Amino acid sequence: MNKPIRVWNDQRVWIIGASSGIGAALAGALLQRGARVAVSARREDALRAVTAGHLAARVAAFDLTDRVAFAGAQDELRAAWGGIDLVVFCAGAHVPMRAWQLDADSIDRLIDINLRAPMAATAQVIPQLLRQGRGALAFVSSVAGYRGLPKAAAYGPTKAALINFAETLYLDLAPRGVSVFLINPGFVATPMTATNDFEMPALISPQQAAEEIIAGFGRGSFEIHFPRRFTWWLKLLRILPYPLYFALVRRFTRL
């Protein structure tokens, strides 16, 4: 569905949300494959640790919700590289929340980080990619966006909206030569999932997640979901009628 990315040597990749977890692991894996990688997040010290020893890496520390800072970083990369081949939006936030725990401030924060900021940043990136006539966007969403799940009263809707956004972008941009990748991980051992107080099935490491993502880029897949021994079950649940879906979710989550 997308133009496969199999050769990474000299590919110009910008990973936003690369100070830890999946973003950091993906940056390291692509640097090892010869890509030119720029990493962004709020914590410059963490970004320096991710790129230590890699001369081809660039660091641009900023908060993704700051549109002016994002525009400045994009201009600097364009000046340094002459263009960008792939932008990966990996920044995200998670607050476990049941219906009776809904909090307006937390909801605003999750919407800002998980949805509003990547959408606004994408609006600034798309003109450059269209001028190039090629390039790719990738969005790290979550299988939590497939259907409603317990403890995801605010997080899940932001990821569902991001999935919808990526689908819409693909319809518009693929005919114009710009690829769009949607990345839906299951449970990955990151600082974000460390807040979960339940057993996480099919838990994988950030390094395993990075390899899955790179393999998906190589296939040219629109959706890259993993680990499949877990995500295929969620895809099955996605098509079930509501009475059966609700009953199964209650049974397996015991909530």
C-alpha positions as semicolon CSV with decimal commas, in nm:
position;residue;x (nm);y (nm);z (nm)
1;M;0,000;0,000;0,000
2;N;0,301;0,226;0,056
3;K;0,636;0,247;-0,115
4;P;0,848;-0,002;0,084
5;I;1,149;0,134;0,270
6;R;1,413;-0,139;0,265
7;V;1,739;0,051;0,226
8;W;1,805;0,287;0,516
9;N;2,149;0,414;0,424
10;D;2,129;0,797;0,408
11;Q;1,751;0,801;0,461
12;R;1,661;1,124;0,642
13;V;1,440;1,027;0,936
14;W;1,292;1,252;1,203
15;I;1,158;1,072;1,511
16;I;0,950;1,285;1,745
17;G;0,917;1,132;2,089
18;A;1,255;0,960;2,089
19;S;1,382;1,013;2,442
20;S;1,271;0,668;2,564
21;G;1,068;0,361;2,477
22;I;0,977;0,278;2,120
23;G;1,105;0,606;1,976
24;A;1,449;0,569;2,133
25;A;1,477;0,206;2,024
26;L;1,370;0,291;1,669
27;A;1,625;0,573;1,651
28;G;1,903;0,339;1,761
29;A;1,801;0,066;1,516
30;L;1,786;0,306;1,221
31;L;2,117;0,468;1,307
32;Q;2,275;0,122;1,305
33;R;2,131;0,071;0,957
34;G;2,297;0,387;0,827
35;A;2,007;0,631;0,835
36;R;2,051;0,997;0,914
37;V;1,828;1,039;1,218
38;A;1,704;1,347;1,399
39;V;1,551;1,288;1,741
40;S;1,314;1,518;1,924
41;A;1,148;1,528;2,265
42;R;1,142;1,762;2,561
43;R;1,448;1,616;2,741
44;E;1,770;1,704;2,560
45;D;1,986;1,500;2,796
46;A;1,789;1,184;2,718
47;L;1,812;1,253;2,344
48;R;2,190;1,298;2,373
49;A;2,209;0,958;2,542
50;V;2,010;0,797;2,260
51;T;2,237;0,939;1,990
52;A;2,571;0,906;2,171
53;G;2,844;0,787;1,936
54;H;2,644;0,846;1,618
55;L;2,782;1,129;1,405
56;A;2,485;1,106;1,166
57;A;2,238;1,193;1,441
58;R;2,089;1,533;1,514
59;V;1,914;1,648;1,832
60;A;1,627;1,897;1,837
61;A;1,473;1,926;2,182
62;F;1,129;2,086;2,211
63;D;0,775;2,023;2,330
64;L;0,558;1,897;2,043
65;T;0,268;2,109;2,165
66;D;0,481;2,419;2,090
67;R;0,405;2,487;1,723
68;V;0,665;2,763;1,690
69;A;0,938;2,537;1,825
70;F;0,832;2,259;1,589
71;A;0,844;2,492;1,289
72;G;1,191;2,610;1,387
73;A;1,321;2,254;1,417
74;Q;1,171;2,163;1,082
75;D;1,339;2,462;0,916
76;E;1,674;2,364;1,067
77;L;1,645;2,008;0,940
78;R;1,543;2,122;0,594
79;A;1,845;2,354;0,582
80;A;2,080;2,080;0,705
81;W;1,945;1,790;0,502
82;G;1,770;1,954;0,207
83;G;1,454;1,757;0,285
84;I;1,307;1,485;0,507
85;D;1,223;1,133;0,392
86;L;1,028;1,005;0,692
87;V;0,869;1,171;0,995
88;V;0,767;0,940;1,280
89;F;0,528;1,078;1,542
90;C;0,598;0,867;1,848
91;A;0,529;1,113;2,129
92;G;0,243;1,017;2,356
93;A;0,102;1,020;2,706
94;H;-0,106;0,771;2,900
95;V;-0,320;0,808;3,209
96;P;-0,518;0,497;3,317
97;M;-0,872;0,618;3,378
98;R;-1,207;0,456;3,452
99;A;-1,531;0,641;3,383
100;W;-1,565;0,759;3,743
101;Q;-1,207;0,890;3,735
102;L;-1,251;1,122;3,438
103;D;-1,066;1,445;3,497
104;A;-1,090;1,747;3,269
105;D;-0,725;1,852;3,305
106;S;-0,598;1,502;3,229
107;I;-0,832;1,477;2,931
108;D;-0,700;1,806;2,791
109;R;-0,339;1,690;2,835
110;L;-0,398;1,358;2,659
111;I;-0,580;1,524;2,370
112;D;-0,304;1,785;2,336
113;I;-0,015;1,536;2,332
114;N;-0,170;1,233;2,162
115;L;-0,384;1,406;1,901
116;R;-0,385;1,784;1,866
117;A;-0,004;1,824;1,860
118;P;0,069;1,555;1,597
119;M;-0,217;1,679;1,381
120;A;-0,092;2,039;1,395
121;A;0,267;1,930;1,328
122;T;0,154;1,719;1,033
123;A;-0,012;2,026;0,886
124;Q;0,330;2,193;0,884
125;V;0,512;1,891;0,737
126;I;0,277;1,801;0,452
127;P;0,357;2,103;0,227
128;Q;0,727;2,013;0,230
129;L;0,659;1,648;0,145
130;L;0,427;1,748;-0,138
131;R;0,690;1,985;-0,276
132;Q;0,939;1,698;-0,268
133;G;0,686;1,471;-0,437
134;R;0,785;1,188;-0,205
135;G;0,841;1,101;0,159
136;A;0,647;0,935;0,437
137;L;0,462;1,000;0,761
138;A;0,427;0,744;1,040
139;F;0,201;0,766;1,344
140;V;0,240;0,552;1,655
141;S;-0,113;0,496;1,780
142;S;-0,226;0,190;1,978
143;V;-0,452;-0,113;1,964
144;A;-0,635;0,068;2,246
145;G;-0,785;0,276;1,967
146;Y;-0,959;-0,021;1,805
147;R;-1,257;-0,028;2,044
148;G;-1,347;0,088;2,393
149;L;-1,147;-0,080;2,671
150;P;-1,149;-0,056;3,051
151;K;-0,906;0,194;3,205
152;A;-0,876;0,380;2,872
153;A;-1,165;0,624;2,904
154;A;-0,950;0,916;2,783
155;Y;-0,643;0,749;2,629
156;G;-0,837;0,516;2,396
157;P;-1,041;0,790;2,226
158;T;-0,725;0,989;2,144
159;K;-0,572;0,683;1,979
160;A;-0,893;0,602;1,793
161;A;-0,893;0,955;1,654
162;L;-0,527;0,923;1,552
163;I;-0,608;0,602;1,365
164;N;-0,887;0,782;1,180
165;F;-0,652;1,072;1,102
166;A;-0,390;0,839;0,952
167;E;-0,653;0,662;0,741
168;T;-0,777;0,993;0,605
169;L;-0,425;1,115;0,530
170;Y;-0,350;0,796;0,340
171;L;-0,650;0,847;0,113
172;D;-0,536;1,202;0,031
173;L;-0,159;1,164;0,019
174;A;-0,084;0,820;-0,127
175;P;-0,196;0,926;-0,478
176;R;0,044;1,223;-0,449
177;G;0,347;1,006;-0,372
178;V;0,353;1,048;0,007
179;S;0,330;0,730;0,212
180;V;0,139;0,709;0,539
181;F;0,212;0,438;0,796
182;L;-0,007;0,360;1,096
183;I;0,170;0,182;1,384
184;N;-0,052;0,006;1,639
185;P;0,152;-0,164;1,910
186;G;0,015;-0,393;2,176
187;F;0,190;-0,390;2,512
188;V;0,552;-0,270;2,500
189;A;0,769;-0,237;2,812
190;T;0,812;0,141;2,827
191;P;0,793;0,406;3,099
192;M;0,436;0,471;2,984
193;T;0,312;0,113;3,029
194;A;0,500;0,085;3,359
195;T;0,205;0,265;3,517
196;N;-0,027;-0,027;3,437
197;D;-0,133;-0,226;3,743
198;F;-0,237;-0,542;3,556
199;E;-0,064;-0,826;3,375
200;M;0,006;-0,721;3,015
201;P;-0,035;-1,009;2,768
202;A;0,232;-1,064;2,500
203;L;0,453;-0,789;2,645
204;I;0,756;-0,714;2,425
205;S;1,064;-0,494;2,455
206;P;1,110;-0,158;2,279
207;Q;1,385;-0,317;2,069
208;Q;1,145;-0,587;1,950
209;A;0,889;-0,319;1,871
210;A;1,147;-0,125;1,667
211;E;1,229;-0,433;1,460
212;E;0,859;-0,493;1,395
213;I;0,820;-0,133;1,277
214;I;1,121;-0,153;1,046
215;A;0,990;-0,480;0,902
216;G;0,655;-0,310;0,838
217;F;0,826;-0,022;0,660
218;G;1,005;-0,281;0,447
219;R;0,673;-0,441;0,349
220;G;0,516;-0,107;0,267
221;S;0,226;-0,190;0,499
222;F;-0,025;0,081;0,584
223;E;-0,091;-0,065;0,928
224;I;0,196;-0,212;1,126
225;H;0,055;-0,394;1,429
226;F;0,236;-0,619;1,675
227;P;0,284;-0,856;1,844
228;R;0,045;-1,034;1,612
229;R;-0,026;-1,320;1,852
230;F;-0,205;-1,052;2,056
231;T;-0,321;-0,793;1,804
232;W;-0,505;-1,039;1,578
233;W;-0,730;-1,128;1,872
234;L;-0,811;-0,760;1,919
235;K;-0,885;-0,727;1,549
236;L;-1,130;-1,016;1,582
237;L;-1,297;-0,846;1,878
238;R;-1,326;-0,534;1,665
239;I;-1,578;-0,696;1,429
240;L;-1,797;-0,862;1,692
241;P;-2,147;-0,730;1,770
242;Y;-2,163;-0,520;2,086
243;P;-2,332;-0,775;2,319
244;L;-2,066;-1,036;2,248
245;Y;-1,783;-0,782;2,252
246;F;-1,880;-0,635;2,590
247;A;-1,925;-0,981;2,741
248;L;-1,584;-1,104;2,623
249;V;-1,400;-0,790;2,735
250;R;-1,556;-0,813;3,083
251;R;-1,467;-1,179;3,103
252;F;-1,104;-1,146;3,001
253;T;-1,026;-0,822;3,186
254;R;-1,231;-0,922;3,493
255;L;-1,335;-0,559;3,532
